[in-house]
């Protein structure tokens, strides 16, 4: 009788190991990946908190108010939402001016700050945008860029900004976006 009892736990050992591996795969690994994206969001918020003040953003290098080929600076997509007004730090996109420059992205240093227009000409910081030129990135990296666990969107050449093909990712860390934290368009933002 003791021999039968002694063998029974040995048969359950593979079942226990299998269930443990399944639990790690289903619960722990996704949580770890999600927490890394959350830590990047927290780092981005900390790094950009002072940029609610346009003078501070300007002093930090966000000096270029971006316009499309028609001179429009408040970017919207009627029926979908808007992005708002973008301010670029040209020093963070060196590949825009030199195709041999290093193409990098970092959650703490967005290439653009996105402001929503408000009453009396006031603007408020609502989102960050990360941008890199596609040809330069592709020549230096094995795959498209990603931050916060999200792949960047690809915009082809011939776009409304007159830029070569580029990768970009919006992060609505300063204003809620009911569509998604990383959607390009926010239905709560409007342009005049």
C-alpha positions in Angstrom: 0.0 0.0 0.0 2.8 2.4 0.9 4.5 1.8 -2.5 1.3 2.9 -4.3 1.0 6.1 -2.2 4.7 6.9 -2.7 4.4 6.7 -6.5 1.3 8.8 -6.8 3.0 12.2 -6.1 5.6 11.4 -8.7 2.9 11.2 -11.4 1.5 14.6 -10.4 4.9 16.3 -10.6 4.8 16.8 -14.5 1.2 18.1 -14.1 2.3 20.6 -11.5 5.3 21.7 -13.6 3.0 22.1 -16.7 0.5 24.2 -14.7 3.3 26.4 -13.3 4.7 27.0 -16.8 1.2 27.8 -18.1 0.5 30.2 -15.2 3.8 32.0 -15.9 3.1 32.3 -19.6 -0.5 33.5 -19.1 -0.2 35.8 -16.1 3.4 36.8 -15.2 5.0 37.5 -18.5 2.2 39.8 -19.9 2.2 41.7 -16.6 5.9 42.2 -16.8 5.7 43.5 -20.3 2.8 45.8 -19.4 4.7 47.1 -16.4 7.7 48.0 -18.6 5.3 50.0 -20.8 3.8 51.7 -17.7 7.3 52.5 -16.4 8.1 54.1 -19.8 4.9 56.2 -19.6 5.9 57.3 -16.1 9.4 58.2 -17.3 7.8 60.2 -20.2 5.5 62.1 -17.8 8.3 62.9 -15.4 10.6 64.1 -18.2 8.0 66.3 -19.9 6.1 67.6 -16.8 7.7 71.1 -17.0 6.7 71.5 -20.7 3.2 72.4 -19.8 4.8 75.9 -19.7 5.5 76.8 -23.4 8.4 79.0 -22.3 10.0 76.0 -20.6 9.4 73.8 -23.7 10.8 76.5 -26.0 13.9 76.8 -23.7 14.3 73.0 -23.9 14.5 73.1 -27.7 10.9 72.7 -28.8 11.0 75.8 -31.0 9.6 74.7 -34.4 5.8 75.0 -34.8 5.0 72.4 -37.4 2.8 73.2 -40.3 1.6 71.0 -43.1 2.1 71.8 -46.8 -1.0 74.1 -46.7 0.4 76.1 -43.7 -2.1 74.4 -41.3 -0.6 74.1 -37.8 -3.5 72.6 -35.9 -3.7 69.1 -37.4 -7.1 67.5 -37.5 -9.0 64.7 -39.3 -12.7 65.7 -39.4 -14.9 62.9 -38.2 -12.0 61.2 -36.4 -10.5 63.9 -34.1 -7.5 66.0 -34.0 -3.9 65.9 -32.9 -3.4 69.6 -32.2 -0.4 71.9 -32.6 3.0 70.2 -32.8 6.3 71.7 -31.6 9.4 70.0 -32.8 12.9 69.9 -31.2 15.0 69.6 -34.4 18.0 68.4 -32.4 16.1 65.2 -31.5 15.6 64.2 -35.2 19.1 64.6 -36.7 18.3 62.1 -39.4 15.8 64.6 -40.8 18.8 66.7 -41.8 21.5 64.1 -42.1 20.6 60.6 -43.4 23.7 59.2 -41.8 22.9 60.4 -38.3 21.9 57.9 -35.6 18.2 57.2 -35.6 17.0 56.7 -32.0 13.8 57.0 -29.9 13.5 57.4 -26.2 10.4 57.6 -24.1 11.9 60.5 -22.0 12.8 62.6 -25.0 9.9 62.9 -27.5 10.7 64.6 -30.8 7.5 66.6 -30.7 5.2 68.1 -28.0 1.5 68.2 -29.0 -0.7 71.1 -27.6 -4.4 71.4 -27.9 -5.7 74.9 -28.8 -7.8 76.5 -26.1 -9.7 79.7 -25.4 -7.9 83.1 -25.9 -5.1 81.5 -27.8 -3.9 79.4 -24.9 -2.5 76.0 -25.6 -2.2 73.1 -23.2 0.1 70.1 -23.5 -1.9 67.0 -24.3 0.4 64.5 -26.0 3.9 63.5 -27.0 4.9 62.4 -30.4 7.9 60.2 -31.2 9.2 60.4 -34.8 12.1 59.0 -36.9 12.7 58.9 -40.6 11.9 55.5 -42.0 14.9 55.1 -44.4 17.4 56.0 -41.8 15.8 53.9 -39.1 15.5 50.9 -41.4 19.2 51.2 -42.5 20.3 51.1 -38.8 17.8 48.7 -37.2 16.4 45.2 -37.7 12.8 46.2 -37.4 10.4 49.2 -36.9 10.7 51.2 -33.7 8.5 50.7 -30.7 8.0 52.3 -27.3 5.6 51.5 -24.5 5.2 48.0 -26.0 3.6 49.6 -29.1 4.9 49.6 -32.6 5.2 52.9 -34.4 2.8 53.9 -37.2 4.3 54.3 -40.7 3.5 57.4 -42.8 4.5 57.1 -46.4 6.3 59.7 -48.5 3.9 62.2 -50.2 2.3 63.0 -46.9 0.7 66.3 -46.0 3.9 67.4 -44.2 6.2 67.0 -47.2 8.4 64.6 -45.2 10.0 61.5 -46.5 8.4 58.3 -45.2 8.5 58.3 -41.4 7.6 56.3 -38.3 5.7 58.0 -35.5 3.8 57.2 -32.3 1.6 59.5 -30.3 1.3 59.1 -26.5 -1.7 61.0 -25.0 -0.2 61.0 -21.5 -1.5 64.5 -20.6 -5.1 64.3 -21.8 -7.4 61.3 -22.0 -8.0 59.8 -25.4 -11.1 57.6 -25.5 -9.9 55.9 -28.6 -6.5 54.7 -27.2 -3.6 56.1 -25.3 -1.5 55.6 -28.5 -4.0 56.6 -31.2 -2.8 59.4 -33.5 -6.2 61.1 -33.4 -8.1 62.2 -30.3 -11.9 62.9 -30.7 -11.7 65.2 -27.6 -9.3 67.6 -29.3 -10.6 70.1 -31.8 -9.0 72.7 -34.1 -10.5 76.1 -34.6 
